[in-house]
Amino acid sequence: MPRMQSGVWKHFSPAVKNGRDTFMCNYCSKTHTKNATKMQMHLDKCKEYSVVLQQSPGPDGSSSASIPVPSFSFLPSATPGGQFLIDSVDQRSQAYADECLARAVYATSSPLTLTDNIYWKRFFSVLRPAYCPPTREALSSQLLDCEYDRVQSQVHEAIGKADCVTIMCSGWSKVKETGTVFYSVATPVPMFYKCTKTEEQTHTSTFIAEELKDIINEVGPQKVVSVVTDDAPEMMAAWAQVEEAFPHISAIGCTASGLQQLFDDVVAQPSMKTLCRRAEQVVRYVLERKILAETFKSEQTTKIRDHSANRTTLELPISSDWTGVVNMFSSLLEGQNSLQDMAVSSTLDVEASFRSTVQDAKFWSALNGSRNLLDLIGNYINYMKREGAALSGVVDVFIQLRYHIEASLSGSVLHSAEQKAVMASLDRCQEFCVKPIHAVAYMLDPAHAGQQTLSGEQINSAYYVISSLSHHLNLDEGKVLASFARFSAKQGLWRGAGIWSSCQHVSAFTWWKGLCSSEPLSAVACAVLQIPPTTGACESLWSHFCNAQEQVSLSDDRAQKLVAVQMNLNLLEPSDCEYAPPVSEEEKKVLFQSETE
């Protein structure tokens, strides 16, 4: 009876021959159909496989995997006329290679099934024939556990070294979808800290406040200067409880979330909803009729050839963010001439409702004005989501946003009552997004020095926050305020023009930390100016978490670990020891002897 029949599969790799699925011998490359008995009979006669069986354990006592490698032109032969060289991987090298490969898979968010792919297997075989890459089960279990522990240790180390940090929390508005809330810590680099599962009965402000207070205590209350959350009502209600427990901490809202709510409020106005519905009907009418869709495409091609217009494609509002509606409006406006030509064409049979809409000048005027209004708000959302967005810029954003919205409302489809509703929504948005800590950041940002845009109430509240942080950081309040007076009057350290021109080339945080660290105000400025204005880091965690769960049906615990490793690996500076090959105790003795001789 053939020996080792139960383990025959590990000696063959899936392959395709003449369009048929086959299995290729890892030693002589001959292919066979899927038949365990015949494949075992092949191994019994395979001369190359017999060479492997005769290999002895490695010199360090560990077992080795040895595989004969065909002597291709780019690989050295064992002897001048030999056919094969023998490659082997001891257990220690195999484990180190597995660790490095797993880290690369996690850092690049590659699928955990990568090592199951036949082309990757062949690549590894060419690179190191005796190396057997880890399975997806290993990548999602023991290797993931080890890398998670290593990375989280580095995260805690980075938090420990930071002078001030910010706790970011998001996902409460989506908790019914995933049951998961994400927490990040900005040092100021925003790193994934943890996520928690919640039950529906725990969806209360008290619960989230206790969660936040627990994390603040874990990180160290003396380090935390701010908490940034999304705009879920439970989050906002929890702010007061956090600030009561830690008076020096400022709880603020994610600016991008607030602006997104403003955008949604504008789209929800009855006149805007009606316009969106009419616009979508036009798009669907064309796309769902083959002759009309082809005619529109042909019209656009002709306009490109004549250089009279850019090519456009009609779009439906499928995107879940603000771009969906704006892109639909823009696609219609760019294709307006083609649509109007189609409506009066004698060769096309179109319905009267379609013809009436695309020939209605008021429809296009309302579409253009409304697109401009929505695009304005959407661009500010993107502006606050961008990498490098500063807390000091939030005040300026609302100053400009209010001015531009007031100018754009008259050109939109909204009537007077709806315009008042939009301005009321803007007031609520500003109340959510702009707090005294934002006024402090604005006043301490050298780019805004000398600009008289804050109200007396905002300035007074900013002084209170500066005083509170001074006490918390064990600074002399009088010296801090005196330093602030010199900064505002551009005296002392800030007398020369050079120091002010330098702020155009670095962030406000770097400016204070690098050039003004001798001033008492510097510690307060550095603490405030490193606070992120949004929970963007947490938002990306939510999408990564959903993708991780879908990859290979990972459990919530495994998905959390995978997301933590994926996100943090690319934020932490890799240490030199990660690239040092493992050294056995025997090798250490040899190295020591050679160094002492």
C-alpha angles and dihedrals in degrees: 000000000000113000125234092013093149091059098040095109095070089064094059134061126209113258141166122235123177089346093305128115109246140159123245123212110243091218109042100014095233114148130227139179118254100283117128095199095052091042090053090049088053091053090051089058099034108114093196091054091051088060089060093051090055095056115113126220118279122270093258092058096253120124116256134209110224123187128179111237122206109243100243118180091263095050125071118244124235090237132010091264100022127124101213144031120206118236122192137180121199121214095258093053091044091054092047092049090049090053093050093046092048091050091052091049092050096043093053094041088237118169114271087229090067094104091052091062114104093221092054089047090054091048091053089046091056093044096047113355096196094049114103110200118224120265123246087255090059092045091054097043130026097010091048091049092052094047092046092054091047095048095044089052088057091048092054089046091053091049090049092054095048119098094209133010140186125221114220122195129183141153100070092113088054097038092111089061099048106006086225132120119195128214127194132181120216114210074177087286104079108237128181109254108173145313129222134207118228135193122224093250090059095057094116135120090241091057094049091045090054090048091052093046091051091053092046089054091047093051093040123265091229090063099046116088101163146017119210120195140169123260099266110137091235090056093050091048090052093057095080092051092051093047091047091054093043110026094185092058120091116210111206139171129249106261093211091053091050093050091047089055089051089052091049091050091054093049090048093061109112095239092049092047090052091050091049090050093051091047092050091049090056092049094047092046091058099039095048094054113070097205092050093046092050092046091051091049091049091049090053092049090053092050091052091051090051091045089232096122145000118259113260135185121210110246134201118216095257096139115100094216131065095281095073098073094035092052091050092051091046094049090053094047092049091049096041097113093048092049092049091049090051092050093059097036114126092211096056125074107214130167120257092240091058092046091048094051099048092045093050108105091197090058092056093043092051090045092053096045093045092047089054092051095048093042089053093056092041092054090054089052090054091044091058092043094054121110109266096028108158132217089227090063095062095079091049091048093058093045090055095037093055092050094049095044091052089051094046101045095077092059095050129086092255118113124220098274091049091048089056089050090053092051089049088052089050089054091052090047092052092047089054096044105037118064133159090270088061090054089052091051090048093050093047097046106101089212089068098041113136095016111129100206104119123092122239090253092054092049093050092049089049091054089053092053092048090052092047093050091046090058092044092051091047093245128146103259093207093053091047093052091045089052089050090052091054090048092051092046093044093235134140110006090008097052098100125077093227096069091053095048090052091066089072090068103045137038118270089247092055091044093057096040095045105035107020104037091119091066120089089228091060096082092053092045093050092049093051101037094056093059110112115232095217142035090237093134090057092046091058089048090059093056092044090050092053091048092049092053091051096046100078102344093271120188118247091257092051092044090052092052092047092050091047092053094042094051100039099043090067093048101047121077108246112240123230092242090067089070098044112105116236117269123208123221090252091053091049089056092050092049091048092050092049092050094050096047 
